[in-house]
Amino acid sequence: MAGNKGAYSGNGTTLSYVVEGDGVEVVLIHGVGANKESWEDTIAALGPGFRTLRFDLRGHGESAKTPGPYSLD
């Protein structure tokens, strides 16, 4: 994974993110059970001309896990 990796801390949690490219800004948000790496093929397909921000939602990938219990109800 290329790009500028970082972490945002606020509101009681820390979220891992990657920003890469130059141009039109696009925010990519993954679904439940996935992570920011899910967007690798999409970023490649976009090609040059886009600046993408992708991040791991709470409890996913490299972002902090919040105290449970968890439910999808």
C-alpha positions in Angstrom: 0.0 0.0 0.0 1.5 3.3 -1.1 0.4 6.7 0.2 0.5 8.7 3.3 -0.6 6.5 6.2 -1.7 8.1 9.5 -4.1 7.9 12.4 -6.8 10.3 13.6 -7.6 10.3 17.3 -10.8 11.9 18.6 -14.2 11.2 20.1 -12.8 8.4 22.2 -11.2 6.3 19.4 -8.3 6.2 16.9 -9.0 5.6 13.2 -6.3 4.4 10.8 -6.2 6.0 7.3 -4.4 6.3 4.0 -4.4 9.4 1.7 -2.8 9.0 -1.8 -2.8 10.6 -5.2 -3.5 14.1 -6.5 -6.6 15.6 -8.1 -10.4 15.2 -7.5 -10.9 14.1 -3.8 -12.7 10.8 -3.2 -13.6 9.3 0.2 -13.8 5.5 0.3 -15.7 3.8 3.1 -15.7 0.0 3.5 -18.5 -2.2 4.7 -18.8 -4.3 7.9 -16.1 -6.9 8.2 -13.8 -5.3 5.6 -11.0 -2.8 5.9 -9.3 0.0 4.0 -7.3 -2.5 1.9 -10.6 -3.5 0.2 -10.2 -0.4 -2.0 -6.8 -1.4 -3.6 -8.4 -2.5 -6.9 -10.8 0.4 -7.1 -7.9 2.9 -6.6 -5.9 1.2 -9.3 -8.9 1.4 -11.7 -9.5 5.1 -11.0 -6.0 5.8 -12.3 -4.3 9.2 -12.0 -6.2 12.4 -11.3 -7.8 11.4 -8.0 -6.8 12.0 -4.3 -8.3 9.2 -2.2 -8.9 9.0 1.5 -9.7 5.5 2.9 -9.9 4.6 6.5 -10.7 1.6 8.8 -14.0 2.1 10.6 -14.0 1.5 14.4 -13.1 -2.0 15.2 -11.9 -2.8 11.7 -8.4 -3.2 10.4 -5.8 -1.1 12.2 -8.4 1.2 13.9 -9.1 0.9 17.6 -11.6 -1.6 19.0 -14.3 -0.1 21.1 -15.6 -1.9 24.1 -18.3 -4.5 23.4 -20.7 -6.1 23.4 -21.3 -6.0 19.6 -24.5 -6.7 17.6 -25.7 -6.3 14.0 -29.3 -6.2 15.0 
